[in-house]
Amino acid sequence: MDMIADILTGFVAQMQKPTLAFLIGGMVLAACGSKLEIPEPVYKFIVFLLLMKVGLGAGISVREANLFELAVPAVAAAMVGIAIVLFGGQTLARLRGVTQMDAMATAGLFGAVSASTLAAGMAMLDEEGIAYEGFIGALYPFMDIAALVTAIVLARLSAERKAAAQISTQPGGAAVLAGGGGHGAGNAQMVRGILVDTFRSAAISALLLGLALGILARPDSVYESFYDILFRGLLSILMLIMGMEAWSRLSELRRVAHAYVAYGLLAPLVHGALGFAAGLLVHQMTGFSGGGVVLLAVMAASSSDISGPPTLRGALPEANPSAYVGTSTGLGTPVAILSIPLWIVLADMLIGV
């Protein structure tokens, strides 16, 4: 009972923090029918600055980081992203009303990383005075790209197999399949195209730019005098936007299978637990900090709200955006952010932070 009481007490305390308060405030405004709107260019600019802050901070830390200490959590992050897609895609595809394409798109979005959720996790750890590795931001693209590529490749291969099966049932189909020996080269080309598109996406581009500048240049002064100072204020505005967006997306879920509702509510907790377990393993191997374990869980629990949707729209046009975007933004993101206190309390109990 004491453990449950500690978790509940910590959770309630975190609800009063600015990050979660602004998220809930945005949801309340939208629920009340408020006409408040944040212009799209302002939203994109805020996201860009936040990603640059995360990338610069990670790059500055990577300069002095031990390569082994960085490589192990990076591999763990990629493996967690892939595991989420494999598990989530297979689980969703078995549920009534969910197509294989929509299942993989949704799993890919949940396997990828939300920049806003990661930023929220960092802000909450900073408020609590909990230390974490400065290179944590560098783990973002490992999990994000691994998940998106896995989801898109598996969805495309499944679609090709389905199309090939249909052709084989038609007169002359066997001859068509017999001449299709270039599938291996075609799949390799498709994977290369996905990687290129993912690296060119706005979110990954901004993050990698900040990472490169932090490693190769000396942006410490502008980082401390501009990006770091603005971080919390900009994050509060982003949380307000995310809250309003989350509420508006809930209506889209009425048009798709109820399975997505269950997935959106439960997946962030399951995925976060997977990321937390991976973080504990890295902690045992390298001395990974308790704050780092929390943020790995936060990244795993999150679902992409920036790089994922446009990447999936371009690579999987057959998938239903109301299903994967609605599930992610309407349910996955708020649940992931609201679960951050859980990972903090667990890390404190198991590791001490």
N, C-alpha and C positions, 0 to 999 in steps of 0.2 A: 504493500500500500504506500509506503514511503517513496518508493521509486515512481509510482504513478503520480503521487502528489507533487514530487519534484518536477516531473515532466510537465504537468498541467500548470504549475506555478511559473516555470520558465516560459512556457508557451504564452500564457496570459501577459507576462511582462514584455515579451517580444512584440505582441500585438500593439503595444503602445508606442513602439519605436516609429520614427518618421517613415521609414521605408514601407512597412506594412500598413500604417495608418493612411498614407496617401493612396495606396492600392485600394483599400476598402472604401475610402472616401470617393474615389472615382466610380466604383461599382454602385455606391449609394446614389451618387448624382445621376448616373445613367438609369438606375431603377426608378428614380423620381421623375424621369422625363426631362432632365435639364437640357437646355440648348447649348451648353458650353461646348466649344470646339477648339482644339489646338490645331493650327494650320499644318498641313502635311510637310511643307518645307522646314518648319520649326522642329517637328518630330524627327525628320531625317538628320537635321543638323545636330540635335541632341544625341542621337544614336551614334553619329560619327564621332563626336567629341568623347563620348563614353568609351567607345571602342579604341580610339587613339590613346586614351588614358590607360586603359587596361594593357594595350600593346606596348606602349612606352615603358610602363612600370615593369612589365615582364621582361622586356629587352634589356633594361638597365640592370635587372637582377641576373639575367642569363649571363651577362658579361663576366660575372664573378662566381657563377654557379659551378659546382662539381658536375661534370657531364654524366656520371653514373647516377647521381641524385636526381638529375633531370630526366634521363632516359627511362628509368624504371617507371615513374609515374606517367610519362608520356605513353609508353607501351600499354600500361594499365588503362589509361583513358581511352585509347583506341580500341582495346579489347572490350571494354564496357560498352562503347558505342555500337560495336558489331553485335555483341550479345543481346543488347536491347532490341535491335532490329530483327535478329533471328527469332528471339522469343516472342516479341510483340507481333511480328508479322504472322507467325504460325498460329498464335492464339486468336488474333482477330479474324483471320481467314476461316477459322472453324465455326465462327458465330453466324447466326442466321442474319441475312440481309447485308452481309459484308463481302464485297468482291475481293479477289486476290490483289488486284491493282490498288484499290483503296486501302486495303490492309497494309501493304508494303509502304505506301505513301505516308500513312499515319504513323507506322512504326519508325520510318525514317525521320519524320519530324520530331518524334519523341526521343529518338536516339541522338539527334543533333542537339546543339547547345543554345540556350537563350542567353544573349549578352546581357539583357536587363536582369535576369535572374541571377547570373553570376555576379553582376555589379551589386545587386541587392545583398547577396551573401557576403561579399567583401565589406560592404558598408556596415552590415550588422556585426561582423567580427571586429571591425575597427572600433565600433561603438562600445563593444564589450572588452576591448583591449586584448583580444585573442590574436596571437601571432600566427602567421602563415607564410609560406615561401613566396618570395616576390615573383618567382617565375610561373606562378599558377596560371596567369593569363596565357602563357605559351602552350598550355595543355588544351586550350579551347579548340584550335584547328585540328588537333589529333582526333578528338572524339567527334567533332562536327563532321569532318570530311569522311572519316571512316564510316560513320552511320549513313550519311547521305549516299555515298558511293555504293555501299552494300545494298541499301534499299532499292536504289535505281537499277543496279545491275540485276538483282534477283527478280525485280518486277518485269524488266525487259526480257530476261531469259524465259520467265514464265509465260509472257505474252507470245514470244516466238515459238515456244513449244506448243502452245495452244493453237496458234495459227498453223504450225506444221502438221499437227494432228488432224485439223480440219481439212487441210490439203490432201493428206494421205487417204482420206475417206472418199475423195472425189476421183472420177475416172482420170487416169494418167498421173495421179498424185505421186505414186511411187517413183516415177521417172523424175518428177520435180525434186523430190527429196534426195534422190541419188546424185543429182547434179549440184547439190548444195554443200559442197565440201569446204566452202569458205567461211563457215560459221565461226571457227576459232579466230580467224583474222578479223572478222566483223565484230566479234565480242571485244577483242582487244582494242579495236579502234573506238568502240563505244565507251569503254572504260576511260580511255585517254580523253575523249571529248567531255565526259562527266567531270574528270579531274580539272580540266582546263576551265570549264564553266564554273565550277565550285570556287576555284582560286580567284576567278575574275568577279565573283559576286561582291556586292558592295560591302557586306559585313566582313568577309574574310580578307578582302583587299585592304580595308582600313586597319584591321587588326594586324595583318602581316606588315603593313607599312610602319605602324607604330613599333612593332617588334624589331624590324630591321633598323629603324632609326635609333632605337634604344641600344642595340648591340653595336652598330657600326659608327654611330655619331656620338656626341656628348650633349644630349638634350636635357640634362638634369635640371638646369636653371629654369627653362621654360616649362618643364614638367611640374616643378614645385611651385612656380609662381602663377601658373595659369590652369593647367589641367587638373592638378590635385585639388586646388582651391575650389574650382567650379563643380567638382564631381558630385558632392552630396546634393547640392541645390538642383542640378540638372537631373539627377536620379529621381528626386522627389516629383519633378514634373513628368518624367517618363512613367513612374508608377501610377500617377493620376491618369495618364493616357491609357496605360495598360488596363487599369480598372474599368474605365469606360468601354474600352474595346472588348474586354472579356464579357461584360454584361450584354453588349450588343450581339456578340457572336453566339450567345446561348440560344437565340431564336433560330439560328441556322441548324442547330442540332435536332430541331423538331422535324426537319425534312429528311433526316437519315435514320438509320437503325438505332434503336436504344442501346445496342451493344457499345456504341461509341461513348455514351454517357458513362457507363460503367468503367470503360477503359480510361477515359479522361480523369475519373475520380481516383482510380486505384493505381494506374500505371506510374504516376510520379512517385508514389510511396514505395512501390516494388523496385522501380529503377533506382531510386535514391538509396534503398537498402543495398542493392547490388554495388553501387558506387562506393557506399560506405564500407562494405566488406572488402572491396578492392583496395580502398585507402588504408584499411587496417593492415592488409597484407604488405603494402608498400611501406607502411610505418614499421613493421617488423623487419623488413629487409634493409631499409635505408635510414630509419629514424625520421621519416616523414612526419611533419608536425600534426598535432591535433586539428589545428585550423586548416591545414591542407586536406586532411581526411574529410572535414566538413565540406570544403569547397568541391572536392571530387564528388561527394554525394549530391551536392547542389547542382553541379553540372549534369550528373546522370539523371536527376529528378526533373530537370528542366526540359523544355521542348522548344525548338528553334522558332523564333518570332521574326527573324530578320533575314538570315541567309537561306534558311530552309524553304519557305513558301515559294519564292521566285525560282529557286533551283528545281524544285519538284514540278512546278507549273510548266517549266520549259522542257524537262526531261520526261515527265509522265503526264502529258496533256489529257490522257483518257481518265485519270483519277479525278474524283469529285472533290473540289476545294472545300465545299461545305462540310464534308466529312473530316478531312485531315486538318484544315485550318480551324474550323469551328471547334473541333475536339481539343486542339492544342491551345488556341488563344482563349476560348470560352471556359475551359475547365482546367486543362493541364497547367497553364502558366500560373493562375492564382493558387492552385493546390500546391505547386512546386514552391512558390514563394512563401506560402503560409506554413510549409513543412520545414523551412530552414531552422526554426527554433528546436524542432525535434532532433535534428542532426547535431546541433550545438550541445544540447543536453546529453545526448548519447555519447558524444565524444568526451565530454567532461566526466561522465561516469566511467567510461572504459579506459580512457587514456589520461585525462586530466589536461585541461586547456587553460 
